[in-house]
Amino acid sequence: MKILYSQVFTRIVIQWTLTLMIVPLVSQYVIHYSKIIYTISHDFWKNIDDDIDPLQRLFYKLWSYFLHLTPEWMDDIGRSLWNAADKIPKGIWKSMPMTILTVGQTSVLLPFALSRVEEFFRGLAYGNVGGGGRERSIPRKKLKMN
């Protein structure tokens, strides 16, 4: 087995590149395009308001019936949770999607990328890169014996 000092440097470069550049950029694009999709869908549903109005009324009736059935203590808990969430500054709510997306991508993408780099360097150390886990053998031509 060979000792590969470049493995440590490559892991550090990939980790910092993903953490500082790629993951925040992808998160910004996801938020940007989700806003565009939300705006397009909102405009679409707003323009066909006549068709959706009976459905909205039905949901409102179901929701009011549900609220009528809930006990008073559940209403108090909901009211206190709403008041607690209302005390959180608006800047935190605005930065929450970016934070959640970044943490989620870093939790999934970074370990995956580092494990792929580890597999690559492990293959280099054992000398079987590109062989699918097997040693590559070069076929030898049969020698003609006269």
Backbone as CSV, one residue per row, in Angstrom:
resi,resn,N_x,N_y,N_z,CA_x,CA_y,CA_z,C_x,C_y,C_z
1,MET,0.850,-1.185,0.000,0.000,0.000,0.000,0.890,1.241,0.000
2,LYS,0.566,2.164,-0.836,1.324,3.403,-0.947,0.726,4.443,-0.011
3,ILE,1.547,5.325,0.471,1.068,6.431,1.305,0.870,7.633,0.399
4,LEU,-0.335,8.177,0.395,-0.660,9.283,-0.500,-0.924,10.546,0.321
5,TYR,0.034,11.464,0.280,-0.135,12.704,1.018,-1.076,13.660,0.305
6,SER,-1.261,13.467,-0.992,-2.157,14.342,-1.740,-3.616,14.102,-1.359
7,GLN,-3.900,12.950,-0.753,-5.273,12.642,-0.356,-5.789,13.662,0.656
8,VAL,-4.956,14.010,1.617,-5.374,14.961,2.648,-5.642,16.326,2.023
9,PHE,-4.739,16.781,1.182,-4.915,18.086,0.542,-6.161,18.103,-0.341
10,THR,-6.382,17.032,-1.104,-7.551,16.968,-1.984,-8.840,16.964,-1.182
11,ARG,-8.861,16.231,-0.094,-10.055,16.215,0.758,-10.350,17.611,1.317
12,ILE,-9.302,18.304,1.737,-9.483,19.655,2.288,-9.998,20.607,1.211
13,VAL,-9.418,20.536,0.019,-9.842,21.422,-1.072,-11.292,21.146,-1.455
14,ILE,-11.660,19.879,-1.586,-13.041,19.541,-1.955,-14.016,19.963,-0.866
15,GLN,-13.657,19.724,0.397,-14.556,20.096,1.493,-14.772,21.605,1.552
16,TRP,-13.710,22.369,1.447,-13.850,23.815,1.513,-14.539,24.379,0.269
17,THR,-14.266,23.792,-0.888,-14.929,24.256,-2.109,-16.423,24.011,-2.035
18,LEU,-16.809,22.822,-1.613,-18.238,22.530,-1.487,-18.896,23.417,-0.436
19,THR,-18.242,23.542,0.709,-18.847,24.278,1.821,-18.949,25.772,1.544
20,LEU,-17.923,26.351,0.951,-17.890,27.805,0.798,-18.425,28.317,-0.532
21,MET,-18.362,27.483,-1.585,-18.748,28.006,-2.888,-19.950,27.304,-3.509
22,ILE,-19.906,26.010,-3.621,-20.916,25.308,-4.411,-22.249,25.216,-3.689
23,VAL,-22.250,24.803,-2.413,-23.509,24.621,-1.682,-24.284,25.936,-1.525
24,PRO,-23.665,27.054,-1.133,-24.441,28.304,-1.063,-24.977,28.765,-2.420
25,LEU,-24.196,28.541,-3.491,-24.649,28.934,-4.821,-25.865,28.107,-5.245
26,VAL,-25.822,26.803,-5.011,-26.957,25.941,-5.351,-28.175,26.320,-4.512
27,SER,-27.966,26.642,-3.243,-29.083,27.057,-2.384,-29.727,28.341,-2.894
28,GLN,-28.918,29.295,-3.336,-29.467,30.535,-3.879,-30.285,30.269,-5.135
29,TYR,-29.797,29.387,-5.996,-30.552,29.058,-7.208,-31.862,28.342,-6.887
30,VAL,-31.837,27.447,-5.915,-33.067,26.745,-5.527,-34.097,27.737,-5.001
31,ILE,-33.675,28.655,-4.163,-34.601,29.660,-3.620,-35.110,30.572,-4.736
32,HIS,-34.225,30.986,-5.624,-34.618,31.876,-6.718,-35.658,31.218,-7.621
33,TYR,-35.385,29.988,-8.045,-36.316,29.324,-8.960,-37.601,28.884,-8.262
34,SER,-37.544,28.597,-6.977,-38.795,28.286,-6.267,-39.674,29.526,-6.146
35,LYS,-39.068,30.696,-6.002,-39.859,31.933,-6.006,-40.511,32.165,-7.367
36,ILE,-39.766,31.889,-8.432,-40.326,32.052,-9.775,-41.488,31.089,-9.996
37,ILE,-41.312,29.829,-9.593,-42.388,28.837,-9.746,-43.597,29.229,-8.902
38,TYR,-43.352,29.741,-7.691,-44.463,30.182,-6.843,-45.216,31.336,-7.506
39,THR,-44.501,32.294,-8.064,-45.142,33.443,-8.699,-45.964,33.015,-9.910
40,ILE,-45.409,32.123,-10.721,-46.137,31.655,-11.902,-47.390,30.892,-11.500
41,SER,-47.275,30.010,-10.516,-48.448,29.239,-10.091,-49.487,30.131,-9.415
42,HIS,-49.035,31.123,-8.672,-49.975,32.048,-8.033,-50.749,32.845,-9.086
43,ASP,-50.035,33.338,-10.098,-50.715,34.074,-11.165,-51.691,33.185,-11.928
44,PHE,-51.322,31.919,-12.125,-52.202,30.995,-12.824,-53.480,30.751,-12.025
45,TRP,-53.344,30.482,-10.723,-54.536,30.189,-9.910,-55.355,31.442,-9.650
46,LYS,-54.695,32.596,-9.648,-55.424,33.852,-9.436,-56.316,34.159,-10.630
47,ASN,-55.860,33.800,-11.828,-56.618,34.100,-13.041,-57.827,33.190,-13.230
48,ILE,-57.812,32.029,-12.620,-58.967,31.131,-12.738,-59.712,31.066,-11.411
49,ASP,-59.882,32.195,-10.781,-60.497,32.277,-9.462,-61.955,31.804,-9.475
50,ASP,-62.666,31.974,-10.581,-64.065,31.575,-10.622,-64.222,30.065,-10.469
51,ASP,-63.293,29.293,-11.033,-63.388,27.843,-10.944,-62.996,27.312,-9.573
52,ILE,-62.138,28.008,-8.865,-61.654,27.485,-7.596,-62.458,28.008,-6.408
53,ASP,-63.315,28.970,-6.630,-64.060,29.579,-5.537,-64.914,28.573,-4.755
54,PRO,-65.646,27.659,-5.377,-66.396,26.673,-4.580,-65.489,25.768,-3.753
55,LEU,-64.327,25.437,-4.272,-63.394,24.615,-3.528,-62.853,25.373,-2.317
56,GLN,-62.574,26.647,-2.494,-62.116,27.455,-1.373,-63.192,27.558,-0.301
57,ARG,-64.417,27.723,-0.711,-65.506,27.789,0.273,-65.656,26.476,1.019
58,LEU,-65.504,25.359,0.332,-65.600,24.062,0.984,-64.485,23.887,2.019
59,PHE,-63.252,24.250,1.646,-62.143,24.143,2.597,-62.343,25.064,3.795
60,TYR,-62.886,26.250,3.565,-63.150,27.166,4.668,-64.193,26.575,5.618
61,LYS,-65.226,25.951,5.071,-66.246,25.328,5.920,-65.667,24.164,6.712
62,LEU,-64.840,23.355,6.072,-64.216,22.237,6.782,-63.288,22.735,7.889
63,TRP,-62.536,23.777,7.603,-61.625,24.324,8.597,-62.391,24.931,9.763
64,SER,-63.463,25.651,9.500,-64.240,26.232,10.594,-64.905,25.136,11.428
65,TYR,-65.331,24.045,10.793,-65.908,22.925,11.536,-64.850,22.258,12.410
66,PHE,-63.633,22.119,11.869,-62.532,21.550,12.650,-62.204,22.433,13.846
67,LEU,-62.171,23.743,13.637,-61.880,24.656,14.746,-62.992,24.639,15.780
68,HIS,-64.211,24.399,15.365,-65.333,24.308,16.300,-65.204,23.064,17.182
69,LEU,-64.656,21.985,16.641,-64.534,20.731,17.384,-63.333,20.677,18.315
70,THR,-62.317,21.484,18.071,-61.112,21.403,18.907,-61.407,21.925,20.301
71,PRO,-60.814,21.295,21.311,-61.036,21.766,22.684,-60.335,23.100,22.935
72,GLU,-60.717,23.732,23.995,-60.200,25.059,24.327,-58.697,25.027,24.605
73,TRP,-58.220,23.951,25.231,-56.793,23.899,25.559,-55.932,23.822,24.291
74,MET,-56.451,23.201,23.233,-55.694,23.182,21.978,-55.664,24.573,21.347
75,ASP,-56.752,25.301,21.484,-56.774,26.671,20.970,-55.778,27.542,21.727
76,ASP,-55.686,27.338,23.037,-54.732,28.112,23.845,-53.292,27.783,23.465
77,ILE,-53.003,26.511,23.228,-51.649,26.119,22.825,-51.309,26.716,21.460
78,GLY,-52.246,26.643,20.534,-52.014,27.220,19.211,-51.802,28.718,19.275
79,ARG,-52.597,29.387,20.113,-52.463,30.840,20.266,-51.113,31.197,20.881
80,SER,-50.666,30.439,21.886,-49.379,30.738,22.522,-48.217,30.445,21.577
81,LEU,-48.314,29.375,20.776,-47.271,29.103,19.788,-47.209,30.198,18.721
82,TRP,-48.377,30.677,18.308,-48.405,31.764,17.327,-47.782,33.034,17.897
83,ASN,-48.075,33.343,19.158,-47.490,34.523,19.794,-45.978,34.379,19.942
84,ALA,-45.506,33.163,20.275,-44.062,32.942,20.406,-43.371,33.083,19.044
85,ALA,-43.985,32.555,17.987,-43.391,32.665,16.657,-43.430,34.102,16.152
86,ASP,-44.420,34.874,16.609,-44.536,36.267,16.179,-43.456,37.139,16.812
87,LYS,-42.881,36.699,17.936,-41.839,37.478,18.607,-40.464,37.298,17.965
88,ILE,-40.314,36.308,17.102,-39.040,36.080,16.414,-38.880,37.153,15.340
89,PRO,-37.708,37.789,15.270,-37.514,38.862,14.275,-37.691,38.366,12.838
90,LYS,-38.127,39.266,11.992,-38.411,38.922,10.598,-37.152,38.526,9.825
91,GLY,-35.995,39.063,10.202,-34.751,38.718,9.525,-34.404,37.245,9.673
92,ILE,-34.747,36.672,10.812,-34.492,35.247,11.015,-35.380,34.426,10.112
93,TRP,-36.650,34.811,9.976,-37.556,34.078,9.096,-37.115,34.171,7.646
94,LYS,-36.543,35.334,7.247,-36.100,35.497,5.863,-34.851,34.678,5.558
95,SER,-33.982,34.488,6.547,-32.759,33.723,6.315,-32.938,32.224,6.571
96,MET,-34.090,31.807,7.072,-34.311,30.401,7.415,-34.261,29.464,6.203
97,PRO,-34.875,29.775,5.041,-34.779,28.844,3.909,-33.348,28.601,3.443
98,MET,-32.543,29.645,3.371,-31.151,29.494,2.950,-30.389,28.623,3.949
99,THR,-30.632,28.824,5.227,-29.942,28.044,6.250,-30.333,26.580,6.177
100,ILE,-31.615,26.302,6.034,-32.083,24.914,5.978,-31.548,24.209,4.735
101,LEU,-31.588,24.870,3.575,-31.059,24.265,2.351,-29.556,24.017,2.437
102,THR,-28.821,24.959,2.992,-27.379,24.807,3.101,-27.020,23.661,4.042
103,VAL,-27.688,23.585,5.172,-27.415,22.498,6.114,-27.784,21.150,5.500
104,GLY,-28.917,21.098,4.819,-29.328,19.844,4.193,-28.359,19.389,3.116
105,GLN,-27.927,20.304,2.264,-26.992,19.934,1.204,-25.627,19.565,1.765
106,THR,-25.180,20.281,2.788,-23.894,19.974,3.388,-23.939,18.619,4.091
107,SER,-25.081,18.283,4.661,-25.208,17.002,5.354,-25.254,15.835,4.387
108,VAL,-25.699,16.048,3.163,-25.821,14.962,2.199,-24.682,14.993,1.177
109,LEU,-24.445,16.143,0.567,-23.486,16.247,-0.527,-22.040,16.103,-0.062
110,LEU,-21.684,16.715,1.037,-20.295,16.694,1.498,-19.829,15.293,1.871
111,PRO,-20.573,14.518,2.682,-20.113,13.151,2.956,-20.048,12.278,1.708
112,PHE,-20.997,12.468,0.786,-20.974,11.691,-0.452,-19.719,11.997,-1.259
113,ALA,-19.409,13.276,-1.432,-18.230,13.662,-2.212,-16.948,13.177,-1.541
114,LEU,-16.868,13.288,-0.224,-15.660,12.847,0.466,-15.504,11.333,0.416
115,SER,-16.603,10.593,0.443,-16.487,9.137,0.340,-16.029,8.732,-1.064
116,ARG,-16.481,9.469,-2.099,-16.019,9.177,-3.457,-14.515,9.469,-3.602
117,VAL,-14.054,10.544,-2.988,-12.623,10.862,-3.034,-11.838,9.786,-2.282
118,GLU,-12.375,9.352,-1.154,-11.723,8.296,-0.377,-11.627,6.993,-1.173
119,GLU,-12.699,6.646,-1.885,-12.672,5.441,-2.717,-11.641,5.570,-3.835
120,PHE,-11.563,6.752,-4.434,-10.603,6.969,-5.505,-9.175,6.780,-5.003
121,PHE,-8.839,7.405,-3.863,-7.480,7.305,-3.355,-7.188,5.916,-2.784
122,ARG,-8.186,5.254,-2.263,-7.986,3.879,-1.810,-7.667,2.991,-3.017
123,GLY,-8.362,3.243,-4.122,-8.060,2.502,-5.342,-6.657,2.782,-5.844
124,LEU,-6.202,4.039,-5.749,-4.829,4.363,-6.143,-3.828,3.652,-5.249
125,ALA,-4.121,3.624,-3.967,-3.187,3.016,-3.028,-3.051,1.520,-3.274
126,TYR,-4.140,0.875,-3.637,-4.086,-0.559,-3.905,-3.783,-0.860,-5.363
127,GLY,-3.709,0.162,-6.200,-3.324,-0.007,-7.585,-4.392,-0.581,-8.483
128,ASN,-5.661,-0.340,-8.167,-6.730,-0.911,-8.998,-7.754,0.135,-9.404
129,VAL,-7.292,1.314,-9.774,-8.202,2.359,-10.210,-8.727,2.013,-11.596
130,GLY,-10.044,2.110,-11.760,-10.654,1.872,-13.048,-10.903,0.414,-13.347
131,GLY,-10.527,-0.456,-12.450,-10.717,-1.875,-12.699,-11.952,-2.429,-12.041
132,GLY,-12.755,-1.594,-11.443,-13.974,-2.074,-10.804,-13.682,-2.935,-9.587
133,GLY,-12.567,-2.678,-8.890,-12.249,-3.452,-7.710,-11.375,-4.664,-8.005
134,ARG,-10.990,-4.893,-9.240,-10.139,-6.026,-9.618,-8.853,-5.483,-10.206
135,GLU,-7.858,-6.281,-10.129,-6.591,-5.921,-10.764,-6.770,-5.993,-12.284
136,ARG,-6.232,-5.057,-12.984,-6.290,-5.096,-14.443,-5.192,-6.032,-14.948
137,SER,-5.561,-6.858,-15.840,-4.550,-7.742,-16.418,-4.456,-7.458,-17.907
138,ILE,-3.257,-7.457,-18.396,-3.024,-7.205,-19.813,-2.915,-8.568,-20.489
139,PRO,-3.751,-8.816,-21.486,-3.669,-10.125,-22.134,-2.352,-10.269,-22.884
140,ARG,-1.747,-11.406,-22.696,-0.470,-11.674,-23.369,-0.732,-12.498,-24.620
141,LYS,0.004,-12.182,-25.644,-0.124,-12.931,-26.881,0.549,-14.289,-26.715
142,LYS,-0.032,-15.255,-27.345,0.576,-16.583,-27.294,1.847,-16.583,-28.142
143,LEU,2.835,-17.121,-27.580,4.094,-17.212,-28.300,4.088,-18.434,-29.197
144,LYS,4.554,-18.240,-30.384,4.649,-19.362,-31.323,5.986,-20.059,-31.097
145,MET,5.875,-21.271,-30.845,7.093,-22.046,-30.616,7.346,-22.907,-31.859
146,ASN,8.441,-22.738,-32.456,8.795,-23.544,-33.652,9.607,-24.720,-33.256
